[in-house]
Amino acid sequence: MRPTRTFRGLAVVFAVAASLLAVTAAPAASTHVALGCSWQAAGSDAFSSLGALAPVSGARGDDAREPALNETADEVPAAEQGKGGRAFKATVPVYVHVLSPDGVVGNVSTEAIDDQIAVLNMTFGGFEGGFATGFRFKLAGVDRTVNADWYDMAPGSKDERDAKKALRQGGADALNMYLGTANLYLGWAYFPSTYKTRPYLDGIVIDWESLLGTSTRYAGRYDQGETATHEAGHWLGLYHVFQGGCNAKGDYVDDTPPQLVATRGCPVGQDSCSEPGLDSIHNYMDYSYDTCYTEFTADQTSRMQDQWLYYRAGG
């Protein structure tokens, strides 16, 4: 039986999810060949059994959520900023690459992928709170690859380069999502300006067990699909809200108060800097639990729109 969704918020959110799923349905199945191993991505029934998804012992996230990629997002020139606004609309094609060591472990269902797209649309649409960003995500394709090395690829590794060079689709405006173990982490992402010099690396890598309903490994912590929201925020040019600590520039966003520490859990009232404002524990760009997340801010929205229009729009 398909697991019950646990999206937070008012009942209207469920109706929104249903309508979003209707417009983000997967296109015709595709075949992908990787190092001599392949299988046909058949209909949803072939991959809908959550019982076939073997759990992995241990858990990531609390100790090492993301790797240190030592990346800096190039800033959009002042003359090119502010061209978005409330009328801004952008549809992001999403290509999902399901990686598995054996065709069973991590081979997430089509339904779980549809749910993940719905989570992206609700979180970026402001349905949990905060600001509606104007970004909409539409599933453009799914491929499934059997390759144990790629399934456990580490950031900056030859496996990452090989997998992405073989699988990546679309241009600068296409979000490529790689589902595997994410190695020692929950996930990682590359900034929009990275596409200029290393387009093959572009995209986000996500631990498949952070998708809604796929596993109990992150129950109550990182199990509502919002790791992908966090990483997509990076992909659209956002830093962590604790970037730079209490320093002046911080995350280059004015309406997120200075924050010294990365949040764990949901410590209401946390205030790690002397400057005005409590820590942004409910912001998708902190390290809070999924159940604590509710928002992007207006200025984060402006930054994402600026980064999109300058580095990604038009492919």
ZAMARRO-275539 format. One line per field, with one value per residue (C-alpha): residue number from 0; residue in three letters; y, x, z. Coordinates in steps of 0.001 Angstrom, whole numbers. Example, Ala and Ser with C-alpha at 12.3 -4.5 7.8 and 13.67 -1.06 7.14 Angstrom:
<sites>
lokol (0,1)
kolro (ALA,SER)
py (-4500,-1060)
px (12300,13670)
pz (7800,7140)
</sites>
This chain:
<sites>
lokol (0,1,2,3,4,5,6,7,8,9,10,11,12,13,14,15,16,17,18,19,20,21,22,23,24,25,26,27,28,29,30,31,32,33,34,35,36,37,38,39,40,41,42,43,44,45,46,47,48,49,50,51,52,53,54,55,56,57,58,59,60,61,62,63,64,65,66,67,68,69,70,71,72,73,74,75,76,77,78,79,80,81,82,83,84,85,86,87,88,89,90,91,92,93,94,95,96,97,98,99,100,101,102,103,104,105,106,107,108,109,110,111,112,113,114,115,116,117,118,119,120,121,122,123,124,125,126,127,128,129,130,131,132,133,134,135,136,137,138,139,140,141,142,143,144,145,146,147,148,149,150,151,152,153,154,155,156,157,158,159,160,161,162,163,164,165,166,167,168,169,170,171,172,173,174,175,176,177,178,179,180,181,182,183,184,185,186,187,188,189,190,191,192,193,194,195,196,197,198,199,200,201,202,203,204,205,206,207,208,209,210,211,212,213,214,215,216,217,218,219,220,221,222,223,224,225,226,227,228,229,230,231,232,233,234,235,236,237,238,239,240,241,242,243,244,245,246,247,248,249,250,251,252,253,254,255,256,257,258,259,260,261,262,263,264,265,266,267,268,269,270,271,272,273,274,275,276,277,278,279,280,281,282,283,284,285,286,287,288,289,290,291,292,293,294,295,296,297,298,299,300,301,302,303,304,305,306,307,308,309,310,311,312,313,314)
kolro (MET,ARG,PRO,THR,ARG,THR,PHE,ARG,GLY,LEU,ALA,VAL,VAL,PHE,ALA,VAL,ALA,ALA,SER,LEU,LEU,ALA,VAL,THR,ALA,ALA,PRO,ALA,ALA,SER,THR,HIS,VAL,ALA,LEU,GLY,CYS,SER,TRP,GLN,ALA,ALA,GLY,SER,ASP,ALA,PHE,SER,SER,LEU,GLY,ALA,LEU,ALA,PRO,VAL,SER,GLY,ALA,ARG,GLY,ASP,ASP,ALA,ARG,GLU,PRO,ALA,LEU,ASN,GLU,THR,ALA,ASP,GLU,VAL,PRO,ALA,ALA,GLU,GLN,GLY,LYS,GLY,GLY,ARG,ALA,PHE,LYS,ALA,THR,VAL,PRO,VAL,TYR,VAL,HIS,VAL,LEU,SER,PRO,ASP,GLY,VAL,VAL,GLY,ASN,VAL,SER,THR,GLU,ALA,ILE,ASP,ASP,GLN,ILE,ALA,VAL,LEU,ASN,MET,THR,PHE,GLY,GLY,PHE,GLU,GLY,GLY,PHE,ALA,THR,GLY,PHE,ARG,PHE,LYS,LEU,ALA,GLY,VAL,ASP,ARG,THR,VAL,ASN,ALA,ASP,TRP,TYR,ASP,MET,ALA,PRO,GLY,SER,LYS,ASP,GLU,ARG,ASP,ALA,LYS,LYS,ALA,LEU,ARG,GLN,GLY,GLY,ALA,ASP,ALA,LEU,ASN,MET,TYR,LEU,GLY,THR,ALA,ASN,LEU,TYR,LEU,GLY,TRP,ALA,TYR,PHE,PRO,SER,THR,TYR,LYS,THR,ARG,PRO,TYR,LEU,ASP,GLY,ILE,VAL,ILE,ASP,TRP,GLU,SER,LEU,LEU,GLY,THR,SER,THR,ARG,TYR,ALA,GLY,ARG,TYR,ASP,GLN,GLY,GLU,THR,ALA,THR,HIS,GLU,ALA,GLY,HIS,TRP,LEU,GLY,LEU,TYR,HIS,VAL,PHE,GLN,GLY,GLY,CYS,ASN,ALA,LYS,GLY,ASP,TYR,VAL,ASP,ASP,THR,PRO,PRO,GLN,LEU,VAL,ALA,THR,ARG,GLY,CYS,PRO,VAL,GLY,GLN,ASP,SER,CYS,SER,GLU,PRO,GLY,LEU,ASP,SER,ILE,HIS,ASN,TYR,MET,ASP,TYR,SER,TYR,ASP,THR,CYS,TYR,THR,GLU,PHE,THR,ALA,ASP,GLN,THR,SER,ARG,MET,GLN,ASP,GLN,TRP,LEU,TYR,TYR,ARG,ALA,GLY,GLY)
py (0,3458,5388,8217,11621,13727,17195,19904,22776,23281,20842,23015,21874,18385,19765,21817,18712,16808,19555,19905,16191,16359,18807,17145,13647,11717,11518,8261,5828,5833,3403,4169,2062,2394,402,-2568,-2631,-1439,-2002,-658,1984,447,1692,2833,-616,-1956,400,1096,-1508,256,-3167,-3734,-708,-2123,160,1095,939,4103,7636,10819,14406,15151,14887,15629,17081,18491,18383,21474,22148,25461,27065,30730,31984,34734,37785,39192,42676,45457,46607,43139,42805,43389,42195,39602,40679,39469,38864,36526,33012,30277,26609,24428,21100,18369,15288,12606,10045,7041,5187,1705,-854,-3796,-2582,-2981,-890,2785,2099,4590,4417,6725,7808,8857,10947,12571,13348,14934,17228,18166,18984,21268,23028,23511,24749,27109,28124,29375,26823,26061,29742,32413,33817,32398,32429,32177,28942,25884,22468,20065,16509,16242,12741,9794,7304,4368,3118,121,1116,573,3158,5865,5006,5871,8603,11090,14832,15754,12128,10492,8603,11895,13228,10012,9659,13234,13308,10204,11136,14894,16334,19784,23174,25649,25929,22175,20789,17397,15424,12415,9962,7659,7484,10949,9152,10452,13237,14090,15902,18630,21139,23540,27261,28738,30405,27058,26111,28542,26553,23047,22501,18720,19031,21072,19729,18337,15012,13687,10755,8794,7988,11675,11438,11335,7818,5926,4927,5260,6053,9790,9587,12834,14554,14592,12535,14986,15600,18988,18063,18541,21951,22961,21790,23385,26635,26365,25479,28766,30762,30819,30439,29007,31483,30938,31824,34160,33853,37221,39122,41940,40281,36906,35117,38262,38468,41396,39856,36828,37950,37221,33667,32062,28392,25784,24719,21143,20137,23034,25132,27867,31163,30353,33568,33088,36665,39917,41721,42082,39096,35472,32746,31644,28130,27844,28817,26131,27245,26378,22812,22350,19229,19059,19403,22783,24225,26626,29412,31302,35055,37889,38812,35192,35088,38172,36661,33391,35270,37415,34371,32506,35342,36057,32547,30031,31457,30464,27272)
px (0,1246,2252,63,1468,2525,2637,2146,-321,-4004,-6191,-5975,-2379,-3565,-5732,-2824,-625,-3149,-3399,371,823,-1611,625,3919,3140,6124,6563,6945,9397,12983,15870,19366,22468,25329,28541,26817,23970,20500,16837,13697,11964,8517,5216,4707,3624,7118,8614,5785,6580,8165,8783,11447,13428,15979,16822,20415,21792,22868,21743,23260,22195,22816,26596,27294,24459,26419,30045,32237,32463,34290,32124,31249,28233,29129,27002,24632,25752,23770,22366,20864,19199,15549,14141,11891,9254,5762,4931,7919,7097,9509,8924,11930,12190,13351,15271,15435,18248,17539,20734,20803,23529,21347,18059,16256,17908,17137,14932,12305,8806,7333,4865,7678,9191,5817,5509,8962,7984,4848,6956,9163,6112,4542,7691,8717,5072,4752,2116,3813,4293,6744,7003,5822,8949,7393,9249,7323,8894,7754,8995,10689,12141,13185,15950,17119,20699,22312,25800,27029,29817,27540,24913,27433,29333,31219,31379,34279,34966,35551,32303,30414,31986,31373,27773,26849,28590,26629,23250,22807,20095,18958,20631,21330,17616,17137,17324,19030,18351,20550,19071,21540,23135,24710,27711,28219,25673,22025,22858,24768,24308,26166,25516,24149,27434,29249,27436,29636,32825,31649,28194,28460,28503,25305,22390,21620,22513,19980,19870,16882,15778,14961,12094,8633,7481,10534,12128,11925,15618,15108,11695,10817,13948,14607,11742,9381,11315,12654,16307,15583,14047,17205,19497,17329,17701,21469,20968,19088,21845,21048,23603,22803,21184,24183,26669,29321,28048,27370,29364,27761,27169,26157,24086,23806,20112,18839,15748,17445,18961,22645,23089,26188,25215,23596,20359,19604,16032,13644,14883,12234,13698,17287,19298,23003,23998,23673,22192,18383,16299,16009,17744,15906,15192,12098,13961,14600,18241,18997,19781,16565,14419,11918,9077,10503,10850,8182,9636,11745,11830,11025,14696,15716,13072,14544,18024,16840,15006,18073,20340,17881,17418,21153,22633,19912,16974,16871,18816)
pz (0,-811,2330,3581,2779,5725,4189,6793,6658,5980,4114,1016,610,-285,-3062,-4316,-4319,-6372,-8967,-9160,-9664,-12543,-14387,-13439,-14570,-15892,-19651,-21501,-19892,-21067,-21197,-20011,-20400,-17918,-18135,-19676,-17147,-18040,-17591,-19176,-17106,-17342,-16000,-12411,-11234,-11821,-9253,-6819,-4168,-1219,310,-2338,-1200,1195,4140,4835,8371,10129,9358,7997,8383,12044,11787,8118,6121,3174,2008,1977,-1772,-1269,-3928,-4203,-6100,-8557,-7857,-10446,-11636,-9994,-13348,-13897,-10507,-9692,-13011,-11404,-8921,-8120,-11773,-12169,-13363,-14367,-15056,-14293,-16161,-13780,-14914,-12222,-12379,-10153,-9228,-7730,-6987,-8003,-9476,-6136,-3426,-3963,-6972,-5858,-7254,-9863,-7189,-4846,-7632,-8332,-4614,-4623,-7476,-5531,-2456,-4547,-5930,-2511,-790,-3591,-3995,-419,579,3905,4664,3659,155,-3160,-5307,-8769,-9541,-10674,-11230,-13935,-14322,-17721,-17553,-15404,-16088,-13973,-13876,-12177,-11078,-7515,-7817,-9102,-6495,-3753,-5616,-3458,-4159,-6405,-7290,-10641,-10085,-9795,-12976,-14899,-13753,-14518,-17889,-18878,-17445,-17372,-19648,-20674,-20397,-17623,-16861,-16272,-12753,-12795,-9621,-8869,-6370,-4627,-1201,-1509,12,3584,3240,2737,-477,-2252,-5082,-7366,-7759,-11012,-11981,-11835,-15033,-16974,-16382,-15385,-16855,-16502,-12678,-12528,-10528,-7091,-5498,-2983,-585,-1889,1657,2241,-256,1249,2127,860,4169,7941,8223,8726,10388,12147,10853,7113,5702,3977,788,1808,1454,-2243,-1473,404,-2393,-5085,-3133,-3580,-7249,-7586,-5906,-2185,578,4002,6374,8672,5891,7277,10835,12406,9772,7817,4421,5781,3144,948,1854,3963,5530,7109,10444,11120,12368,13822,13970,11756,13377,14347,15135,15729,18692,18854,20023,19053,18720,18026,17093,19027,16013,15904,14884,15914,13928,10776,12004,9798,6647,4045,3894,7508,8659,10642,10485,7625,10136,11169,7664,6398,4286,1854,2437,15,-396,-907,-3609,-5284,-5170,-6729,-9463,-10204,-10339,-12554,-15034,-15303,-15257,-16096,-18063,-21692,-21125)
</sites>
